[in-house]
Amino acid sequence: MKHSTERILVSHVGSLARPKDLMEMLLARNEGRAYDSAALAKRTSESVAEVVQKQIDCGIDVVNDGELGKSNFSRYTKERLGGFVERAVGPDFKPTSIFGRDMKEFTEYFNRGGRTAIGHHARVFYCVEPLKYIGQDEVNADIANLKAALQGKQYAEGFLPAIAPGTMEHWMKNEYYKTNEEYLFAIAGAMAEEYKAIVDAGFVLQIDDPDLADAWQMFPDMSLADYHKYQELRIDALNSALKGLPEERIRFHMCWGSYHGPHKYDVPLKDIVSLILKVRAQCYSIEASNPVHEHEWRVWQEVKLPDGKMLMPGVIGHCSDFIEHPRAIADRLVRYAKIVGKENIIAGTDCGIGSRVGHPQVGWAKFQAMAEGARIATKELWGR
């Protein structure tokens, strides 16, 4: 990955707003309904070209395809792994919730208006036979679309996200493998093919693993010591899938679930930073701008960022449609740069902006503000 050697580089986490007509086709494919595969391929290619140009126009240096070829940042893998069946859930099914600890105190909030937001799923996926990767055509299409969109453009690097085994495990239930460990390593072994394809194509691989932090909420009665054991197994599985890939082509994104809500009981960064740094990656993308986690820049005063590693703190967020002021963004970047070194910082987002702000116009305006903030920080840090 490129360091910010001459100026603060600007990137983002990945997911961007999908055009309505494209999303309709993606959902049809995802739900097993009829759709025109040729029309979907054509519209995806066109949309990726458009979204790449928009990123560049906004001042983004490290760009991606907006994940426009996927209907969801995580569940896209149900189309890329063989070994699963889909079933309707029974009346007694209780899904895990990424705000389970918050739910205990803020029950009325989560059930307001007679509707609950506890993570209801009408259908669930179950692993019933050995897992295998069958997504070669899909990942190759992602790669081809991004390569075509970047042709002749001025940019620093391209990246493609892929989901981590530990996050997949929470909605893909195991009925085949004897143990959770065996199941996790089977997911990792299958997904390793996608990870390698992205790196071999010359792109930065971004591993998305929100459940590294938000699983803390899913298991309200788990102690911190037990949580570390729980996550260490999942990191071991992930690292097994990344084995042999160059760390300098990998960045790791984690967050606290990104739902709009209290987040009062999020696990503190200081309690999981040692876990994050165990992931085989050169760069770590971490929420750092929302009201719950912005103060955690102080963690890096106590925890030394290992030599050769980089941070991509979120300096704009999805928690509101407020467009962050460039000066506030610059202040965040300078704060981190003074702790871990300006060359080791990339400006990033807390999470995927596309689906979590009220309108795409707001997301693009946030990107423009982030790029301007990076320019202000560059002038302060480099004197130019």
Buried (B, 14 or more C-beta within 10 A) or exposed (E): BBBBEEBBBBBBBBBBBBBEEBBBBBBBBBEEEEBEEEEBBEBBBBBBBBBBBBBBEBBBBBBBBBBBBBBBBBBBBBBBBEBBEEEEEEEEEEBBBBBBBBBEEBEEEBEEEEEEBBBEEEEBBBBEEEBEBBBEEBBEBBBBBBBEBBEEEEEBBBBBBBBBBBBBBBBBBBEBBEEBEEBBBBBBBBBBBBBBBBBEBEBBBBBBBBBBBBBBBBBBEBEEEEBBEBBEBBBBBBBBBBEEBEBBBBBBBBBBBBBEBBBEBBBBBEBBBEBBBBBBBBBBBBBBBBEBBBEBBEBBEEBEBEEEBBBBBBBBBBBBBEBBEBEBBBBBBBBBBEBBBBBBBBBBBBBBBBBBBEEBEBBBBBBBBBBBBBBBBBEBBEEE
